[in-house]
Amino acid sequence: GPAVAADGAIAFGDNRYSRVRVYAPGGSVLHEWGSKLKRKEPIGPDAFEDGSVLAFGPQGRIYLGDDGTWRPSIRVFERDGTPVTEYKLDKETLGERGLKEFRGLWLREDGSMTLTALRYSDDARVAYTLSPEGELTGEYVLPAYDNVAGMPDGGVVISIDASPADTIIRFDAKGQQVAKWGLLGTGFAPLPGDQREYFSVEHLTVDGSGRVYAYDRMGNAIWIYSAEGVFEDVVPEAGLVNNRFEGLVASARGDLLVHDEPGFGDPEPPALRWLENAR
């Protein structure tokens, strides 16, 4: 995580202790659950082995990508930790299409899912589309990327490391490239002889309209683009967090939730901070 529900609830995972905490929009704790899944030992109904990604479904349920030990699956829970179902995506279930570990998970209003992961057979970076029942309905291979976020149409947007400036590419649900841009967005290129286009994307997220938010650690700012990659705004980091951006996720309307992480030895605790309606 973090993950944000349509009603503003927030889910945040602690993989070390296999715990999930659910917050109300105001920050109070609604639920906390989870137990370590251990083979050949009694386990609780809320157990998972190696959680790596979280998402809220259209009914407000929590979808948790559990990498397991070469046995990835999506476990679905009610907000209080009551188990609902599990979708297995390992090599025993999907054969050569079986997965190794998750990179991202996003739900759409109809309950269908988009996920990105490493494929077990060849370590390819893949994007899969699943039906609401967990059946594989689409797949394509992605180029090597540093960050990835799901688009409302079922596609994804990725950032690719390059020097001196990273590139952002958007794909549709069938894996076709829709747009490609750098710091200035689509339709603009550096002026002749201008080599000062430094852009290093550390976090990438998308809101409900498809607007793309990229945190640039070189410029210490959040760059905002339309779904087509047209530059819309830039928001300086100064004053937004006390320490450093450890995670970034957008709500459907464009609020940004930041995981603010103190440095080593800093007595200040980690925090989740709302940046309300960045637009």
VENSULBEL-V287868 format. One record per pair of residues at least 24 apart in sequence whose ideal C-beta (glycine too) atoms are under 6 Angstrom apart, sorted by the first residue. I is the first residue (numbers start at 1). J is the second residue. If there is no record, write none. Layout:
BEGIN
i = (I,I)
j = (J,J)
END
This chain:
BEGIN
i = (1,2,2,3,3,3,4,4,4,5,5,11,11,13,13,15,18,22,31,31,33,45,46,48,52,53,53,53,55,55,55,57,58,58,65,65,67,72,87,91,96,103,104,106,114,114,116,127,129,140,147,147,149,149,149,151,151,152,157,159,159,164,165,165,166,166,166,179,179,181,184,185,185,185,185,186,186,203,203,205,205,205,207,207,208,213,215,215,240,254,254)
j = (54,249,257,54,55,56,249,251,257,56,60,54,62,51,54,51,48,79,79,80,81,83,81,75,102,102,104,105,105,106,107,107,109,111,102,105,101,99,134,120,121,148,148,150,150,154,148,156,154,175,201,204,204,205,206,206,210,210,212,201,204,198,197,199,199,200,201,228,229,229,231,225,229,230,231,229,230,245,248,248,249,250,250,254,252,250,245,248,275,278,279)
END
